[in-house]
Amino acid sequence: MHSKFNKNLSEHFPHITSRKILLAVSGGIDSMILADLLQKSKINFAIAHCNFKLRDAESDVDQQFVAQYCLNNSIPFFTTSFDTRAFAKDFKLSTQVAARKLRYEYFYEILEQESFDHIATAHHLDDSLETFLINFSRGTGIDGLTGIPLQNDKIIRPLLNFNRKEIENYALENKINWREDASNATDYYVRNKIRHHLTPILKEINPSFSTSFQQTLRSEEHTSELQS
């Protein structure tokens, strides 16, 4: 996976070795894998963590876990906490939308203050597929039927060409520690319902469904580039 990751960097983010990267880390498996890969690829990066105070003591343990990881690996660390529920209530937002808004506002604030070039997130291929299915279920129209882009504005996603299974295998093979968010096992959020119930059926019908989806996206992107 490391060699594939480096190839992906050279193809899609060729200047990353000379850039200053702010990596968003929750403590979950995806962001901990990306932190490990960036270290092994000798990328200049710092870590930012948001404590949304949504899971009581568990949120604080996540924050401590990421802080200790940065200390152990001599990685610059930025962190903050939010009263996400109060913010969501005040601005009449869902909890997820509120957390996303707070998160990226914080990341961009650090980017400007500390002169980072990019914000890196650990979204992967299955996240992109889930986003596509969410958009489809909400009837966004043809233009809205897209996954997650490799880059938009200052945000880059170096793991977007990797599926969840590849990430899990890498974590086990390299003995990567991470924190598991208990809410991921519930069906409270639409994304989780799609992840737990719809995606497995699609992959049962076509075991290469994620790869097929990725190829379709690339084909559509290439067509759009030719038409623009």
C-alpha positions in Angstrom: 0.0 0.0 0.0 2.9 2.3 0.7 4.3 2.1 -2.8 0.8 2.6 -4.3 0.4 5.6 -2.0 3.6 7.2 -3.2 2.6 6.5 -6.8 -0.8 8.2 -6.1 1.1 11.2 -4.6 3.3 11.6 -7.6 0.4 11.3 -10.1 -2.1 13.6 -8.3 -0.1 15.7 -5.8 3.4 16.0 -7.4 4.4 19.0 -5.4 3.4 17.7 -2.0 7.0 17.0 -0.9 7.7 20.7 -1.0 4.5 21.7 0.7 3.4 22.2 4.3 0.4 19.9 5.1 -2.1 20.1 7.9 -3.6 16.6 8.4 -7.0 16.2 10.0 -6.9 13.3 12.5 -9.8 12.0 14.5 -8.0 9.1 15.9 -9.9 6.6 13.7 -8.3 4.0 11.5 -8.4 6.1 8.3 -6.7 9.2 9.6 -4.1 7.2 11.6 -3.2 5.2 8.5 -2.8 8.5 6.5 -0.6 9.9 9.3 1.6 6.7 9.2 1.9 6.9 5.3 2.8 10.6 5.3 5.5 9.9 7.9 7.0 7.1 5.8 6.8 9.3 2.7 8.8 12.0 4.5 6.0 14.6 4.0 6.2 17.8 6.1 2.9 17.8 8.1 1.3 18.7 11.3 -1.9 17.2 12.9 -5.1 19.0 13.8 -7.8 17.3 16.0 -11.3 18.5 16.9 -13.1 17.4 20.0 -16.8 17.8 19.3 -17.8 16.8 22.8 -20.5 14.4 21.3 -19.5 11.2 23.1 -18.7 12.5 26.6 -15.5 10.9 28.0 -14.8 9.0 24.8 -14.3 12.3 22.9 -11.7 13.4 25.5 -9.9 10.0 25.3 -9.8 10.4 21.5 -8.2 13.8 21.9 -5.6 12.4 24.4 -4.8 9.5 22.1 -4.0 11.8 19.1 -2.0 14.2 21.4 0.1 11.3 22.7 0.6 10.0 19.1 2.0 13.4 18.1 4.2 13.6 21.2 5.6 10.1 20.5 6.3 11.0 16.9 7.4 14.6 17.3 4.6 15.9 15.1 3.3 19.4 15.6 -0.2 19.3 17.1 -3.2 21.6 17.1 -6.4 20.9 18.9 -9.6 22.5 20.0 -13.0 21.5 21.4 -16.6 22.6 20.5 -20.0 22.5 22.1 -21.3 21.0 18.8 -24.9 20.4 20.0 -25.3 24.0 21.2 -23.9 25.3 17.9 -26.2 23.1 15.9 -29.2 24.2 17.9 -28.3 27.9 17.6 -27.9 27.8 13.8 -30.7 25.2 13.2 -28.3 22.6 11.7 -28.0 18.9 12.0 -25.2 17.6 14.3 -23.2 16.3 11.3 -23.5 19.6 9.4 -22.6 21.6 12.4 -19.5 19.4 13.1 -18.4 19.7 9.5 -18.8 23.5 9.5 -16.9 23.9 12.8 -14.2 21.5 11.7 -13.3 23.2 8.5 -13.5 26.7 9.9 -10.9 25.6 12.4 -8.7 24.0 9.9 -8.7 27.0 7.6 -8.0 29.2 10.6 -4.8 27.2 11.3 -3.9 27.1 7.6 -3.9 30.9 7.4 -2.3 31.5 10.7 0.5 28.9 10.4 1.0 29.2 6.6 0.1 25.7 5.6 -0.4 24.9 1.9 -3.0 22.2 2.2 -5.4 20.5 4.5 -5.3 16.7 4.1 -8.2 14.5 5.0 -8.4 10.7 5.1 -11.5 10.2 3.0 -11.2 7.0 1.0 -13.0 5.3 -1.9 -15.8 3.8 0.2 -16.5 7.3 1.6 -16.8 8.6 -1.9 -19.2 5.8 -2.9 -21.3 6.5 0.2 -21.5 10.2 -0.7 -22.6 9.3 -4.2 -25.4 7.1 -2.8 -26.5 9.8 -0.4 -26.7 12.3 -3.2 -28.6 9.8 -5.3 -31.1 9.1 -2.5 -31.7 12.8 -2.0 -32.5 13.4 -5.7 -29.7 15.9 -6.4 -30.0 15.5 -10.2 -27.3 14.4 -12.6 -24.9 17.2 -11.7 -25.0 16.1 -8.1 -24.3 12.5 -8.8 -20.6 12.6 -7.9 -18.4 11.2 -5.2 -15.7 13.1 -3.2 -13.1 14.9 -5.4 -9.4 14.3 -4.9 -9.0 18.0 -4.3 -11.2 21.1 -3.8 -9.8 24.4 -2.8 -7.0 23.8 -0.3 -8.3 20.3 0.7 -6.6 17.2 -0.6 -7.5 13.6 -0.1 -4.5 11.3 -0.7 -6.4 8.1 0.3 -9.3 8.5 -2.1 -8.0 5.7 -4.4 -7.9 3.2 -1.6 -10.9 1.2 -0.4 -11.8 0.3 3.2 -10.5 -3.2 3.0 -7.0 -2.1 1.8 -6.9 0.4 4.8 -7.9 -2.3 7.3 -5.4 -4.7 6.0 -2.6 -2.1 6.1 -3.5 -1.3 9.7 -3.3 -4.9 10.8 -0.1 -5.7 8.9 1.6 -2.6 10.3 0.1 -2.9 13.8 -1.4 0.6 13.7 -3.3 1.7 16.7 -6.5 3.6 16.4 -9.7 4.7 18.3 -13.0 3.2 17.3 -16.0 5.5 17.3 -18.9 3.6 18.8 -21.4 5.6 16.7 -20.0 4.0 13.6 -21.7 0.7 14.6 -25.2 2.4 14.8 -27.7 3.2 12.1 -28.4 6.6 13.5 -26.9 8.5 10.5 -27.9 8.0 6.8 -24.3 7.3 5.9 -24.1 4.5 8.4 -27.3 2.9 7.1 -25.9 2.9 3.6 -22.5 1.5 4.8 -24.1 -1.3 6.8 -26.9 -2.3 4.6 -26.8 -1.0 1.0 -23.1 -1.1 0.1 -22.7 -4.8 1.2 -25.5 -5.8 -1.1 -24.0 -3.9 -4.0 -20.6 -5.6 -3.3 -22.3 -9.0 -3.1 -23.8 -8.5 -6.5 -20.4 -7.2 -7.9 -17.4 -7.9 -5.7 -15.5 -5.3 -7.7 -18.2 -2.7 -7.2 -15.8 -0.1 -5.6 -13.3 -0.4 -8.5 -16.1 -0.1 -11.0 -17.4 3.0 -9.3 -13.9 4.5 -9.3 -13.4 3.8 -13.0 -16.8 5.3 -13.8 -15.9 8.5 -11.9 -12.6 8.8 -13.7 -14.4 8.3 -17.0 -16.9 11.1 -16.2 -14.1 13.4 -15.0 -12.2 12.8 -18.2 -15.3 13.5 -20.3 -15.9 16.7 -18.4 -12.3 17.9 -19.0 -12.6 17.2 -22.7 -15.9 19.2 -22.9 -14.6 22.2 -20.9 
